[in-house]
Amino acid sequence: MRRGRVKKAGVQLELEVNEKPKSTWGGKRPGAGRPRKPGAIPRNVRRPELAKRHPVHVSMRVVKEVGRLRRPGAYAAIRRAVAVCIGRRDFRIVHVSIQSNHLHLLVEADTKRALANGVRAFMISATQHLNGLSGRRGNVFPRRYHAVQLTTPKQVRAALCYVLNNWRRHREDRQAPAQVDRYSTGILFDGWAGVTKPFPIPAGYEPLPVSGAKTWLLTTGWREHHPLIGLGETPGPLVEP
């Protein structure tokens, strides 16, 4: 008699699975990304709403590859960029100061959007013309522009002095034959202390084509509460409202 085969019970083997560690490449991590430059404005920060009656002090730096801005070619390039903004109904460049590696503007704008569009138009034109001087390409302004609303006569007076006499702050006035900075709109300014008539325009000099101020703060407000600005006054830090 044949014995039937006895089937062995199957044994289920447990496989050891080596779980891969979770990837650390994806997702947002604290401190990830390119290190932020000192003084840079975060891109995700919303600019505050703008009141039409408040002038704005705008400042912006340029990359070192552009070279020194206080030279005739760069002056002409920036002058063209200022001219691009002439005729805009909701945005006006009232004063300009050109320093070695940065610019200061005093502007008026009806809204936050008008301010952004006006400054963007200026920066695009300035980039094209400054790059055209050397045939380079790329960004001219490495970061967002800095904008401060001026809400009081004291603030406006300080900003006017800071912009128009900024060359004295950087000692660009040493051995300069003129009383006002030729790389600014100081020659067009009518708020100088002790100056009763406009400065004569030197032969061959083309002033920056800015617009006249319309806000009360920039036209008469600051004059009613504070003294006129001295030609030799060196500006200090900007004041709070």
Backbone hydrogen bonds, N-H to C=O, Kabsch-Sander energy under -0.5 kcal/mol:
donor,donor_aa,acceptor,acceptor_aa,energy
7,K,5,R,-0.8
12,Q,10,G,-0.6
13,L,11,V,-0.6
15,L,13,L,-0.6
17,V,15,L,-0.7
18,N,16,E,-0.6
19,E,17,V,-1.0
32,A,29,R,-1.9
40,A,37,K,-2.0
45,V,42,P,-1.3
46,R,44,N,-0.6
54,H,51,A,-2.0
56,V,107,V,-2.7
57,H,148,V,-2.8
58,V,56,V,-0.7
58,V,105,L,-3.0
59,S,146,H,-2.5
60,M,103,L,-1.9
62,V,101,N,-2.2
63,V,140,V,-2.3
66,V,63,V,-1.5
67,G,64,K,-1.1
69,L,100,S,-2.2
71,R,69,L,-2.2
75,Y,71,R,-2.4
76,A,72,P,-2.4
77,A,73,G,-1.9
78,I,74,A,-2.5
79,R,75,Y,-2.4
80,R,76,A,-1.8
81,A,77,A,-1.5
82,V,78,I,-2.3
83,A,79,R,-2.1
84,V,80,R,-1.3
85,C,81,A,-0.6
85,C,82,V,-1.2
86,I,83,A,-1.2
88,R,85,C,-1.7
92,R,108,E,-2.8
94,V,92,R,-0.7
94,V,106,L,-2.8
95,H,106,L,-1.6
97,S,104,H,-2.3
98,I,183,Y,-2.8
99,Q,97,S,-0.6
99,Q,102,H,-2.6
103,L,60,M,-2.7
104,H,97,S,-2.4
105,L,58,V,-3.3
106,L,95,H,-2.4
107,V,56,V,-2.7
107,V,105,L,-0.5
108,E,92,R,-2.4
110,D,90,D,-2.2
115,L,111,T,-2.0
116,A,112,K,-2.3
117,N,113,R,-2.7
118,G,114,A,-2.4
119,V,115,L,-2.6
120,R,116,A,-2.2
121,A,117,N,-2.2
122,F,118,G,-2.0
123,M,119,V,-2.6
124,I,120,R,-2.5
125,S,121,A,-2.0
126,A,122,F,-2.7
127,T,123,M,-2.4
128,Q,124,I,-2.1
129,H,125,S,-2.3
130,L,126,A,-2.7
131,N,127,T,-2.2
132,G,128,Q,-1.4
133,L,129,H,-0.6
133,L,130,L,-0.8
134,S,130,L,-0.6
134,S,131,N,-0.9
135,G,131,N,-1.5
136,R,131,N,-1.2
146,H,59,S,-2.9
148,V,57,H,-2.1
150,L,55,P,-3.0
151,T,149,Q,-0.6
156,V,152,T,-2.2
157,R,153,P,-2.5
158,A,154,K,-2.0
159,A,155,Q,-2.4
160,L,156,V,-2.6
161,C,157,R,-2.0
162,Y,158,A,-2.4
163,V,159,A,-2.5
164,L,160,L,-2.6
165,N,161,C,-2.0
166,N,163,V,-0.9
168,R,165,N,-1.3
169,R,165,N,-1.0
170,H,166,N,-1.4
171,R,168,R,-0.9
172,E,167,W,-3.2
173,D,167,W,-0.7
174,R,171,R,-0.7
176,A,173,D,-1.9
182,R,180,V,-0.5
184,S,181,D,-1.2
185,T,96,V,-1.6
186,G,181,D,-0.5
188,L,185,T,-1.5
189,F,185,T,-0.6
189,F,186,G,-0.8
193,A,229,I,-2.7
195,V,192,W,-1.2
196,T,194,G,-0.7
199,F,187,I,-0.6
205,Y,202,P,-1.9
210,V,208,L,-2.1
211,S,93,I,-3.0
219,T,215,T,-1.8
220,T,216,W,-1.6
221,G,216,W,-3.8
222,W,217,L,-1.5
224,E,220,T,-1.6
225,H,221,G,-0.6
226,H,222,W,-1.3
229,I,191,G,-1.9
233,E,230,G,-1.3
